[in-house]
């Protein structure tokens, strides 16, 4: 029989690929063999980012299937990407499963699919392969997706997912973040056709997940007791970033700039503002300039991740304020993509200006780092509410009448956060709880061990 052989398929976005890759590394350490299925487009990015380093990962084999889009089309057009996924990927995945099971003695013993790829669980069932649903974000977001029938009944949204009265905040359950219906996952794209496509896609995925034996989530009871008691089927096994040290294969789409860590080594402990907005956030030129000038005004060392596609303009280079780079040369570092987990674990980091994606949120939490929240879309508003209102380990920014976060606002909030010891103390307290949950007798670790036992049986 050999080692159990798992086929893992993430939703094709950076924030989904990395946690499933972390889970895969954890499973490899328990003797499993993984076939990891990216889209052709993302597969190429992972290979390009890590060069030949990824070929030697014996127990994790990277394979790919098409996502239904043209190579040069923008994967940030989520409506179009969703159509491509729905039309093309199921057919291609069936071919892949047939090929693996037809040619190897080590047939697939389990499919682990991102909840957003629920159709893959239907395919697993067709082949009579056990399926596991994996949710890489907060349990709260999944609770929201699972509550859509209730939101329809209560007339919070209409049948296309559009908020009926977007002004009223709603709370699904006591001790969970209040949410603005206009910020619901499927709404905040500003494109009605895309919204409808994504809302329907989410409803189909909800159905696909109903029959799985295991629905595992990258969270812990200590962070989300409210959401987890609301939907007890969600089993927390995270945060995964706290449980394993990734090798060269992190699943990152950009090459990581290793000079960041050498630069951090030269900064005083607890002095550096780390600024990173994940793989998706796009800034308009005015906001980009205000952020640069806010970091300059703060008069502190900063490490700022500026992706090549951070702004709508093709090159961010021309967008820096005139003379900015020369003025901050002694204390500011810009990088195209950083080894974020190592950065957040570095003793020189004082705080994290973040888009509040779930991976960034739990990586910051696992290192006791306070946050300044700058959400962009999807679940990031829920995570901001957790950080500021429920866990109380960070502050949010206010926008001016143009909708811009000004340089003065940035400087003021950095000072308020870093000068108030309570934020750091609270962050360290939460770090203790989170690290405890993945330790020997922690709640996440116990569930994970039960999961391993089930997989091996």
N, C-alpha and C positions, 0 to 999 in steps of 0.2 A: 504493500500500500504506500510506503514512503511517508514523508511528512504531509500533513493536511495541506491542501493547495487552495489558496483563497484568491478569488478574483475581486480586486478593489476598484471601484469606479467613482471618482469624485465629480461634482459639478465643475464645469470648466472655468473656474475663476481662482485666482491666487489664494484668496482666503479660505477656499475649500480644499485645494490640492494639498496645502501644507499640513493641516491637522490630520488628513487621511494618511499622508505619508508618515507622520509621527506615529499614528496608530499602527501602520504597517511595520515600522521599525520595532515597535514594542512586540508585535506578534512574531516577528522573525526571531527575537530573543527567546521566544518560547517554542522555537522549533518549527514554525510555519513557513511555508513557501508562498510568496505573493506574486501574482501577475497584476501589475498596476496599469490601468487603462486611462491614459490621457487622450484628449483630442489630438489630431495630427498637428494642429497649430501650436498647442501648448507643449506637446512632446518635443517639438523642434526647439521651443524656447528653453525648456529645461536642459536639453542636450547642449544647446549653445551656451547657456549660462555656466554649465559645469564641465564643458568639454569632455574629454575622455574619462574624467573621474567617475562618471555615472555608470560606465560599462562594467566596472568591476564589482558592482553590488550584487554578489552572487544570489542571495535569497530573494531579492526584489527584482523582478524582470519588468522593464518598462516596455509597454506596447502602446499602439495608438490606433484610433479609428477616426474617420472624418466627422466634422461637426455640421456639415451641410452648408457652410459658408465658403465664399471664395477666399483664397489666401490673403488678398489685400483688403478685405472688408473689415470694418471696425467691430471688434468683439464687445465694445462697450454699448453697441446698439442691442440692448437686451431683448427687445421684442423679436428682432430678426434672429438673434442667436437662439432664442427659445423655439422659434419655428424650425430652425435647422436641426436642433437637438431632437425635437419630436418627430420630424419626418425621416431623418437619415440615420441617427445613431442606433435606434432599436434594431433595424435590419442588419447593420454592421456588427452590432454586439452579438446577435444570434450567429452570424457567420464565424465570429471569433471563438465563441463557446464551442460550436461544432468542431472547428478546426483543432482546438486544444484537446477536447474530449475524444476526438477521433484519432489523434496522432500520438498521444502520450499515455503511458500507463499511469501517470500521476494526474488523474482526472480532477476537475474542479470539485472541491468538497463543500465550498460555501461561497456565496457572493455577498460582499459587503458594499452596499450602494449608499451614496449620499441621499438623504430624503428627497432632495431636489431632483434626483434621478430615479424617482420611484418606479418608473417604467422598467428599469433594469431588474427590479424585484419580481415583476410580472414575468419577465423572461426567465429568471431563475426558476420560478414555479413551473413554467412550461417544461423546462428540462428536469424537473423534479430535484433541483439543487436547493438546499436550505438557503434562505436569504436573511440578511441582517441589515437593518436600517441604521445609518450613522448620521447624526446631526452635529455639524461642526461649530454651530453658533450657540447662543444662549437658549436655555430651556424656555425662557419667556417668549422668545420669538416663535418657537415651535408651538407653544401654548396659544399664541395669537393665531397661527395658521390653522390649528385644530379647532379654534373657536369661530371659524367663519360662519358656520350655520347659525350660531347664536347671534353673531353680529348682524346677519341678515334678518333673523326673527325680530331682534330688538330695533331694527331699522336704523342701525348705525351706518350700514353700507347698502348699496343697491346690488342687483344681481351681477353687475360688472365689477364690483368691488369699490365703486366710487362712494366716498363719504357723503351721507345725506345732510348731516349738519357738522361740517368739518371743524367748527369753532369749539365744540365741547370736548374737553379731555375725557378719556374713559379709563377705568381701571377694571381689569378682569377679575381681580381677586385682592383681598387685603395684603399688605406688605409686598405688592408687586408694583413695578413702575407704572405710573399713569402715562397714557399714550395719547398723542394727538392723531386723530384719524387721518389728517392730511399727510402724516409721516409714515403711514402704514407701508410696509415693505413693497407692495405692488403699486402704490399710488405715486410715490415721489419721483417719478421719472418724467413727469410733465408731458407725457405722450399717451393719449387715450388708447390708441390701438395697441401699443406695447403693454399698457396696463391691463387691458382686457385679456390679451394673450397670456401674460404672466399669471394673472389671477386664475384663469381656467387651468393653466398648467399646474399651479399649486393645488387646486381642488382635485385634479387627477392624481397627483402625488399623495395627497392625504388618503385617498382610497387605497392606493397600492400598499401603503404602510400598515393598513388596518390588520392584515393577517400575519405580520412577521412575529416571530417569537421573541426577538431581541430588538429593542429600539435604544441604542446607546448614544450618549450625548457628551460633548466636550465641556462639561461643567461639574460642579460639586454641590452637595447639599448646603454647605456653609455659605455659598454665594447666593443661591436661589431657592431658599426653602419654600417660599410662596408659590412659585411657578411649578416646582416639583411636586408639591402636594396637590396642585390643581390638576396635573396630568401625571398620575402615579406610574403610568407605563414607561415614562421616560427614565432611563437608568443612567445616572451620572458616573462616568469613568474618568473624569478629567480633574484638573486641566492637563491635557496630554503634554503640553510644552514643559510641564514641571517634572515629567516622569522619565524623559529620555534625552540622551545627548545625541543629536543627529550627527551622522557621518557627513561625508561630502554631499550626499544626496538629500537635500532638504525639500526639493520640489519647487525651489524658487525660480521665477521667470526671468530674473535679471542677475548678472554676475555681481556678487557681493564685493564691496570695496573693503579689502582687509586693512587698509591704512587707517580706517576709523579707529581701530582698537589701539594701534600704536599712538595715534594722536590723543586718545582718551588717557593713555598712561601718563601723558605729560601734564594733565590738568589736575588741580587740587580736588580732594574728595568732596563729593556733594556740591559741585559747582556748576555742572554743565546742564544746559537746557537741551534735551533731545527732541527734535522736531521731525515727525514722519506721519504721512497721511495715507499709508497703504498703497494699494496698486491701482486704485480707481479714481480717487479725487482729482478733479480738474479745477484750476483757479483761473479767474479772469485776470488780465494784466494788472488792473488797479489793486485787486486784493493781494496779488503776488508781491507787488511793490510795498504795500502796507506791512505785510508780514516781514519782509526783509528789513524795513526801517524799524519795525517794532523790536526785532531781535537786536538790531544795532543799538537802539535806545536803552535796551535792558542792561547794557554794559556788563554782560556776563558771557562766559564762553558758551558757544552753542554748536551742536552738530545737527545739520539740516539735510534731510534726504530730499533731493530734488530729482525726481524721475525725469528721463528724457521727454516724457509726455505729460509733465505736470501742468502745463498751460495749453490753451487752445492753439497758441502760436506754435510753429514747429520747433523753434529753438528757445529754450528758457534763457539761454545765455544773454541775448540782447535785452531781456526783460528786467534784469537786475537794475536797481537805481544807479544813476551815473556815479561812479567813484565808490560805490558800496563795497566792492570786493577789496579794493585797496585799503579802505578805512577799517574793515573788520579782519584784515589778513592775520593779525596776531592772535585773534581769539575765536574766529568763526571758521568752521569747516563745512563745505558742501560736498555731498557724495551722491552718486547716481542711485545707489541701493546699498543698504547697510546690513551687516550680519546682526539683525535686530536683537535676537535673544542674548547674544554675547554683549551687545551694547547695553541692554537694560540691566544686565547682571554686573556691569562695571561700577566700581565704587565711586567714580567721579560724577555719575549722573545724579542731578538734583530733582528734575521733574521731566514729564513727558507731555509735549503738546501733540495731541493725537486726534485722528479722525474717529477713534473709539470703535474700530472694527473689533470683533470678539477676540481674535487671536492677539491683537495688540493689547486689548484690555486684560486678558488673563496673563500675558507675558509680563505686563507692568505689575499686576497684582502679585505674581509669583516672586517678584523682586522687591516688593515694598516701595514702589515708586508712586508718588502723587501725580495727578493728571490735570492738564488744562484741556478741556473738551472742545473739539471743533468738528462735529459730525457733518457728514456730507449727504449720505442717503441710507436707505435700507434699515438695518437693525441698529445703526449707529446712534440714533436718537434714544432708543430704549437703553442702550449701554451708557449713554451720557446720564440718563436719569438714575440708573444704578449708582454710577460713580459719584454724582453730586448729591443726590437726595437720599439714597438708601444706605450706601456704604460710607458716604461722606469723606471721600479721599481725593476730592478734586473740585474744581470750579469750572463754570461755563463762561463763554465770552458773550458780551452783548454786541449787537450790530447797530450801526448808526442808521439814519433815515434812508441811506442809499443801499442798506443791506450789507455794508462793509464792516469788517472788524478792523478798527483803526490801530495805528501804531501805538497811540497812547493807551488804548484799551489793553493791548498785548503787554506793554511794559507794566501797567498797573496790576494786571492779574498775575503776572510772573512774580512780582514783589509780594503781593498778598499771599500767594500760595507758599513761596519759599520762606518767607519771614515768619509764617505761622507754624510753629512746631507741631501743632495738633494734627495737621494733615499727614505729616510723615509718621507720627506715632500711630495714627489710625491705620495707615497703609502697612506698617510693619506688623501690626496686630492681625490684620487680614491675611498678610503673607503667611503668618504662623498657621492660621486655620487652613489655608489652601494647601500648604506643603504637608500639613498633617493628614489631609484627606487622601493624598497619594502615597503616604508612607505605609510601612508594614501593616498596621492594623486600621488604617484609615478607611472611611466609607467607600471612596472611589476605588481604592485598591482591592477591597473585598469583592465588590461587584465585578471588577475586571477579572479577578481570579476565577469567579464563578463562570464568567463568560468563556474564559480559556478552557475550563473543564468541559463546558457544554460543546465547544467547538471540537475538542479532542474526542468527545464521545460520538 
